Amino acid sequence: MMKYLKNLLYIDLALFISLLPVFFVLPTFIQIFIIVGVVLIILNKPFMKFVAILGIVSLVLSFYKAIYDIGVFKTYIMFLISFLSYGVILQRLKREINFWLIISPLLFLLLSLVIYQNIYMLFFTILEIFIFIFVVINYSIKNSIISFKESIKIFFISIPIVVLLFIFFPRFFMLKSNFGFKSNYVLSGFSGEMKVSDKNVINSDQIVLETKFDKNPTSLYFRGSVLYKNLGNVWIEVDNVVRDKLEKCIKKISYRIKEFPTNQKYVFALDIPITHIPNSYITTYFTIKTFKNIKKSINAKITSCEEYILKNNLVPLVALEYNKKYNLKTQQLIKNIRKIKDDEKRLKAIEELFISQKIIYTLTPPKMDTLNIVDSLFEKKRGYCVHFASAFATLSRMVGIPSRVVTGFLGKKENMYKNFLVIRAKDSHAWVEVYLKNKGWIRIDPTIFAYKEIKTTNKKDIKKENIVENKVKPLSKEMLYLMYIRFTIEEWVLNYNFFKQQRLLKYLQNKEFLLKAISIFLVFVFLVILVVYLTNKKKIDIEDKLIEKLLRVLEKDKKRGHQTIYAYLKSFNDNKLDKINIIYNKLKFYKKSQKDIKTLIRLINEYLKSK
């Protein structure tokens, strides 16, 4: 009877740890059924008919609407987990152990790996494997319980074998699913349009994007949307424009991105992308959009052109539109610039005009007339990237240079470790693209024309000596390094597929790489053996060390033989040794105290000095 209860306890432990991840993504009726079943198991009330009917009702209520979608991967997996839970609860209520009940924890583990594919599930899986080893060993051995310490040793010994199997075992193509995520959407502040306002910018530390480049990038502009139409104080996209033509891609760069769910359709890619992710497309102006809003994390590889020639066979007329009723002061100011025939010289002239205004970049701008954005910015001499981009695009159109506003993110070198970059919501940015006849669309970031950057617009602080740079606090080096490790693990462990396996096998054909790989693996095996050895090494207590020191001296005069320490010390008929004997046995077999240890040290040292 005890063995029966013990084995049930082990199975319950394995079931609990394996069912925990999938429980939270199951339909509500199935969750209620599992809770009721667990309560009845604890109370030892096997109401089999009631539970069987309740389970069937829960399955019907959860899946009757999805009966025609049972072939859909997501629906199929959810039904499989629910049906498995139904069977496990019924079997467990019988208090009998059979084959299906034994293998069910492993099935739950495999299904949870299909649902969750993130770093947290990776570590939880490691915990599950350790508990499974502990359960299997104790379930298999009769009348014995192996400690967690012994299970840890076995777990560490098995790691090298698991690593080899993971790397070289054939990989199979499988539909990857992330529907188990229940993440909140990232509040990136990005909506695909740009509203020109005078409200303060609220900086958010939320992470929007993580990316790892194959090589060091030359620029960190991530393209989100291209805005042509200016509706007073709002810039929006225009769909019916002539497609841009990529005439030349001078410098390519590949990188892997992880974009967190934003509930938008924009995939932020390095300027400009030439490949896109599944279920998306490249727009007419070379941005990436998904067909549906991004509600789950995206993990994919993209290739972009860092240097390029991007032209139009016919430049859209909307790229020259501006309302002549507004910005009247600026229109008077640029009369002479309009007369310049060469478009490159005209562009140079408006850049110099912009710089001459000595506009200060600030995230807390003053009250502005956003309809007359150029006049207002030149007058107030305060603004942030939205004001700079809107004003410069409008100014370009005034002198006959086609322009459009691009919104996205500008990465910071400070948030980069090696070729790994973190983009936060506060890195959102706006810049301008202007069209030159000989060069096509070129990027102009008007914020580089800013005179200074300040943190406040209070009149008292707008003195030269109080103007300070508005540097956004970067991520700490420790945090950046931890994120880099997590991203690398996700890339090489969670996303390890057939193609990566083939690439690794190709690398192993190189003798130098092979020697490095073997060396690293041998070091790893050595560390595992060292951990096992150290955990197996018995700790020698201080009282044993002291008594061993004493015994070595005493055996010079009288051999101990097979006597116990107690009997050996008593055989000397020495009061000093008797005191040592009493305190040693008290420490060894009764109760330890620092006072007695100090006394033992003193008595042994005194005895050895007297010899």
N, C-alpha and C positions, 0 to 999 in steps of 0.2 A: 504493500500500500504506500509506503514512504517513497519507494522508487517511482511509482506511478505519479505521485504528487510532484516529486522533484522534476521529472521529465516534462510534465505539463507546465511547470513554472518556467523552465528554460524555453519552451516553445512560445509561451506567452510573452516572454522578454523579446524574443526574435520577432514575433508578430507585431508587437507594439512599436519597436524601433523602425520596422520596415513599412508599416502602414501609416505612420505619422506624416511623412511628406505628402502622400497622395490623398490623405483624408481631407485636406483643406481645399482641394480642387474638385471634389466629388459633388454631385447634385445634392441639394439640401435634404431631400427625402431619404437618400442613401445615408447621409450623415446621421440623420435621426435614427434610422434603422440600426446603424452600427452602435450608436450610444445606448439604445435600448438593449441590444444584444450583449454589450459589455456589462451593463448593470445586472442583467439576468445571470451572466456567467459568474460575476462576483458574489451574487446572492445565492448561487447554486440552485437556480430555479429553471429547470429545463422544460419550459413551455414550448415544445417543439412545433406543435401545430400552429400556435399563435405566431411564433417567429417566422415559420415558413410562409404563412399567409401575408404577414406584415412585409416580408422581404419581396414577395412577388408584387404586392401593391406598390411598394416603393420603386421597384424597377419599372413598372408600367407608368406610374406618374412621372418618373424622371425621363423616360425615353419614348413615350408614345408619340410625341410630336416629331421625334427625330427618326422614326422608323424607316423613312425613305432615305435617310442620310447615313445609314449604318455602314455603308461602304466608305464614307469619308473617314480619313485617318483619325482625326480628333474624336469623332463620335464613337468610332470603333474602340479606341483605347479606353475611353471613359466607360463604355458599356462593359468592357472586359474587366476593368478594375472593380466595377460595381458588382458584377456577377461573381467574381472571385471572392469579394467581401461577403456576399450572401452565403456562398458555400462554406467559407471559413467559420462564420458565426454558427451555422448549423452543426458543423463537425465539432466545434469546440464545446457546444452545449451538451454533446453526448459524453464528454469527458473520456473519449477514446482517441488514441493516437493512430493515425494511418498515414499512408504515403503522401497523400495530397496535403494534409495538414503540415507535414514535415517540410515539404518543398515550397509551401505558400509564401514564407518570408522571402525566399529567393525570387519568386515571381513578382512580388510587390516591389522588390529592389530593382529588378530589370525594368518594370513599367515606370517606376519613378524616374529612372535615368532617361527614359524616352520623353517624359513630360518636362523635367527640369534639366536644363543644360547651362548651369552657371557655376561659378566658383564655390558658392556656398554648398551646393549639392555635392560637389567633389569632396569637400572635407566631411560632409555628413556621410557620404558613401564609405570613406575610410573608417569612420566611427562604426558604421554598420558592419563592415567586413571584420573588424576587430571583435565586435560582440558576437557575430556569427561563429567565429573561430572558438571563442570562449564557450558558446552554447554547444557547438558540435562536439568538442572535446569532452565536456562534462556530461553530455547526453550519452556519449558512447562508452565512457568508463563507468563500470559498476562500483558502487559503494565508495566513491571517491569524488572529491571536489578539487579541481585544479584552480589555483588562485589566479587573480587578474595578472599578477606579476609573471607567472609562468606563461599565460596567454600572450602577454606582450612580447616575450622572448620568441615564441613561435611565430607571432605576427611579423616581427622584424626579420626573422630568418626567411620568411616567405616573400618579402618585398622584392629582392633581386629577381626571383623567378617570375613574379607578377610583372615587373618592368620589362623583362625580355619577351614575355608573352604579349604584352600590350604593344610593344614596338613591332614585332615580327609576325604576329598572328594576322592572317589575311583579313583585310577590312572589306565590309560589304556595303553596297549602296543602300541607303535608307533615308526615308523622308524625315527630315529634321523638324522637330516641333518644339515650340517654346510656349505653347498655350498655357502652361502651368504658371507663368509669371502673373503676379497680381500687383505690378508696380504702379505707382502714381505717375501721371504724365509729368515730364520735365517742363517746368515753367520757363521756357527759354526766352520769352518775350518776342519771339519771331512769329509773324503771322502772314508773311508773303506780301505785305504792303507796308508802306512807310508813311506814318502820320507825322507831320511837322508841327510840333507843339513847343510850348515853353515850360513844360513840366520838368521837374527834376528827374534825373535818371536814378532808378532804384537798382543798385547792384545786387546781383544774386550769385551765390557761390555754387549753385546747382551745376552739376556736370552734364553737359549736353552731348559731348563727343569725346571718344578716346581713339587715337590713331597711332599706328606704328609704321614708319616709312622704311622702305628697303635701302634708302640712302639718304643723306642729309639734304633736306629741301632748301631751295633758295628763297622761297616766300611762303607765308602762312595764311594767305587769304582763302577762306573757304566759301565758295559760291553757294548762295541759297536761292535767291530770286532776282530777276532782272525786271526793272520797272520803267516803262516808257511814258505812261500817261500821267500828267500832272493835273489833278482836280482841285486846284486852289492850294489846299494845305495837306493833300494826300497824294501819294504816288502809288500807282497800281500797275499790275501786269496787263499786257495786251497779247491776246493769243493769235490774232490774224495778221502776223507780221511775217515778212520774208525770212526764210531760214538762213541763219548765219552759215558761212562756208569756211571750214577749216582748211586753208590752203597749205599750211605747213606746220608740222609739229616738230619743233627744233629740239626740245629736251623733254623726255618722258620720265615719269616717276610713278612707281607702284607703291601701294600702301594698303594696310588693312584697317578698316574703321569699325568701331562699335558705337552706334548711335542709339541713345536711349529714347524710349517712346515719347513723342511730342504731340501726338494726335494731330499732326500736320502731314502733308504729303512730300515735304522737302527733305532730300538727302543732301547733307552738306559735304561737298567734295572740293578738293583742292582745285583752284582756278588754273586751267579748265579741264573738266573730265571728258575722257574719250571712251570709257567703258562705264557700264552701269550695273546695278545689282539686279537679281531676279525680281519679277513683278514690278518693274519700273521702266522708265524710258528717259532718253535725253531730249530735252525740249529744243525748240527752234533756236534758242539763245544759249544753249549749252549749260543748262542746269539739269539736275536729276530730280524727277518726281516719281513717286509711287502711285499706283492706281487706286490704292485705298490709304486712308490715314494710318500713320505709323503708331500702332498700339502695343507693339512688342519690340524689344531691342533688336536692332539690326547688326549683324556681324558678317562683313563681306569684304572682298578685295576689289579695289578700284585702281584704274590707271588714269593719270592726268598728264596734260602738257603744261609744263611750267613756263616754257617759252614757245610762242606760237605766232602765226599770222592768221587772224580771223577777220574775214571780210563779208560784205553783202553784195550780191549782184545788183540789188536795188535797195538803197538805204530807206527805211520806213519814214514817211513824212511826219509821223507822230514824234520822231526823234528831234524835230526842229520846232515843234509847237510850244508857244508860251503866250501868256495873256499880256498884250501890250498895254492894258489899262493899269497894270501894276509895275512896281519898281521903276517909276518914272525918273528918279534921281540917277539911278544907275544907267538908264538908257541915255541920258545926257552925258554921263561920264565916259561912255564907251564909243562915242561917235567916231573918234579918230581910229579906234581899233577896228571898227567895221570896214573901214576903207582899205585895210591891209588885204591884199589879194591871196597871199600864200597862207594856207590854213595852219601850217606848223608855226609860222610867225605870229598868227593871230592867237593861237593857243598859248604861246610863250608870253604874249602881251597880257592876256587875262590872268595868267599865273602870277606875273609880276605885279599886276593890279591887286590881286588877292593878298599877296605877301605884304604889299605896301600898306594895307589897312591895319596891320598889326592886331589881328583878331586873336583873342585869348580863348583857349579851349577850357571849358568848364562843364561839369556835370550838373551844376545848379545855375541855369541861365536866368537872365532877367526877363521881364515881361516883353514879349516880342510880337510884332505884326507878322504873322506867319504867311499871310497872302502876299505881302511885300517882303519876302524873306531876304532878298539880296540887299535892299535898302536898309532893312532892319538890322541885319548882321553887320553891315558896314558902319551903321550908326552906333549900335549897342556894343559892338566889338567883343561880344561874349556869345558862346554857343558850343554845342558838341557835334559829333559826327553827322547826325541827321541834318542839322542846320548847314554845316559845311557842304555836304553832298548836294542837298537841294539847291543851295545858292549857286554852287559852281556849275551844276547841270543847267540851271536856268541861265546863268551868265554865258555859258558856251552857246546855247541856242540863240541868245540875243545877238551874238556876233556871227551867226551862221554856221556853227560847228555842231553837227548832230551829237546828241548825248543821251545817256540813259543812266539811271541809278541802279546800283547793284547792292543788295543787302545780304548779309551772311555773318561770318565770324572771322576775326583776325586773331590768330594764335599768338601767344607770348613765348618768347624764347625762355623766359624764366620758368615756364610751366612745361619744360621739355627735359627729358632725361634720355641721353643717347639719341635715338631716333623715335622716341615715344613722346607723344604730345597729348596734353589734356586741354580740352576746350570747355570753358564754363559759360554760363548764361551772360555774365558780365563782359564776356569777350565779343558780344554782338557788335556789329559794325556796319557802316554804310560808306560806299565809295562811288566813284563815277567812271563810266567808260565813254570816251569820246571817239568819233570816227574821223580819221584822216585819210585822204584819198590814197596816198602811197603806202600807208601802214595798216589800214583797217582799224578795227576796234582796239584801243589801248587803254590800260587801266591808269586812272589818275586818282590818288587818294588825297583829297584837299586838306585833310587834317595835318598832313606834314607841313602845310603852309602856316600852321598855327604859330603865333608869336611866343606864347607861354601857355602853361597849363596851371590852373589854380583849383583849389578845393571849394572856394566860397565866392559869392558875389556880393558880400556885404561891402558897403561903401568904405568902411573903415579899413578893410583889408586890401582894397585895390590901390595899394601903394607898392612901388617897385620893390622895396625891401621886404614886403610881406608876400610877394608872389612866390609860391612854392610849386614844385612839380607834383601833379596829381597822379602818383604812381599807384596802381592797383596792387594790393598785397598779393604776391604770388603764393603758390602752394609751398609748403615746407618740403625740404629735400627728403625727409623721412617718408612723408605721405606720398610724394611723387615716386619714390623708389618702391614702396609697397604696391602702389597702383600699377607700376611697370611689371612687377613680379606677377601680380594677379592677371594682367592682360596677357603676359607670356604663357602662363599656365593655361588660360582659356584658349589661346591660339594653338598650343602644341598638345594639350591633353583633351580638352573638351571638343575641339574642332579638328582633332587628328583624324585624317581620312585616307582613302586609298591613294590620292595624289601626293599627299605629304609623305606617305610611306614609301612610295616609288621614288620620290626625290631624295629621301634619306638613304635608301638602298643605293642610289646612284652616287651619293656622296661617299658611301662606304667603300666604293671601288677605288677611291683615292687613298693611297697608302698612308699619307700624312694624316688625313682625316680619320682613317681607320685606327691608327695608333693612338690618336687623341681620344677617340671614343672608347677604346679598350682601356686606356689609362684611367679615364673618368669612371668607367664602370668598376674597375678593380678598386679604386679609391672608395667608391660607394659601398662595395662589398666589405672592404676593410672596416669602414665606419660602422656598418651593421654588426659585424663580428665583435668589434670593440664595445658597442653598446650592450650586446648580449653578455659579453665577458664581464663587463663592469657591473651589470645587474645581477650576475651569478656569483660574483665575488663576495665572500662572506665578510661581514664587518666584525673586526676584533674589538671587543669592548676594552676600555682603559684598565679595568681591574685585571683582565686576562693578560694584558701587556705587562702590567706591573708584576704579576705573580710569575710570569715566564722569566722576567729579568731576575727575580729572586731564586727561582729553581735552577737557573744556569750556574749560579754561584754555589748553591747548596750541593749540587750533584758532583762538585769537585771533591767533596769530602765523603759523601754518602750517595750511592746509586739508588735511584727511585724504583726501578723495575716496573712492575705492573700495578703498583699501589695508586690509589686515588690521591689527589692533592691533599685532601683532608687528613687521610691516614699517614701520608708521607711527612707532613709538617708535625703531626702529633708524635711521630716516632722519635723526634729530636729531644722531647721533654724540655723544651725551652719556653719560658714564660713569654718572651718577646714574640716568638713564632706562633704561640697559641693565640695571642692577641691579633696578630695578622691573620691567622686562620679564621677566627670568629668574624672579623670585619669582612674578609673576602667572601665567605659563604653567605653572609647577610646581603652583600651587594649582588652576588651572583644568583641567589635563589629566593631572596625574600623581598627586599625593598632597596631601591637606589636613592641615595641622597648625596648632594655635593659635599656635605659635611663629612660623611663617611669616606668618600673618595679622597678628600684632603687628608683625613686621618691615616688612611692606608698608605698614601704617598709618603707621609712623614715617617710612619713606622718602618716602612721598607728602606727608605733612605738612611734612617738612623741605624738599622740593623746592618746594612751593607757597609756603612762607615766603620762600624765596630769590628768588622771582620778583618 
